[in-house]
Amino acid sequence: MSATFRIISIGTLASNPFWNERGAVRAPHATTTLIVSGGARILVDPSLPAQILLPKLAERSGLAPEQITHVFLSCFSPLHRRALASFEGAQWLIAEREREAIGQQLVAKFHEARAANDAELLAALTNEIAILERSKAAPDAIAKGVDLFPLHGVTPGISGLLLPGRTATVLVAGDAVPTLEHLESGQVLTPCFDVELARASLSEATEIADWIVCGRDNVLPNPTRRPF
């Protein structure tokens, strides 16, 4: 049996440049997706605050937090993991490249904060490091039919999950493919760690997937494969 997926919460940008918006006009959050494969229940990017996300999880899937077996973070941005602590019983996963790159950044900032004797910043960084240490490097296959898919560029190691099916392939892409407008125009999210790398990842996403779960939008058909 192929892995199945369901959108728990549709994400949004603080402002969408394709809508001629400037400045933050709404509270941003990432799309949260539930993937089920056998006994694995994988929640991708638990972005909304727990008091909002957990009722949505129940409404959309009938599941309680303790029934989630894995949490996959497409990137380590705090915006993508606001409700992470609600899933203490799950295995927390993130791509190894993202984990290593962010780890180096956090350690460097920690030493700077310690040299500056900034107690508040040290406490915040200590918490971030603890979350990163708790998050393990994701294997190439998290479960049957759920494969790690590198989409580097928006962040150093941002990665999605690929669900190859008998009739269609689904890519849960995170911010590598933010919205419908970004997908159709071939534009990447900014600011961006490496624009050229992000563009290459966006192109690869459209080459491999029939359906794409966007990082700040719904699940969408690949515009290059539409039968209409």
Secondary structure, DSSP 8 states (H G I E B T S, - for coil): ---EEEEEE--B-SS-GGGT--S--S--B--EEEEEETTEEEEE---S-HHHHHHHHHHHH---GGG--EEEESS--GGG-TTGGGGTTSEEEE-HHHHHHHHHHHHHHHHHHHHTT-HHHHHHHHHHHHHHHHSEE--SEEETTEEEEE-TTSSTT-EEEEEE-SS-EEEEEETTS--HHHHHHT---SS-S-HHHHHHHHHHHHHH-SEEEETTS-EEE-TTS---
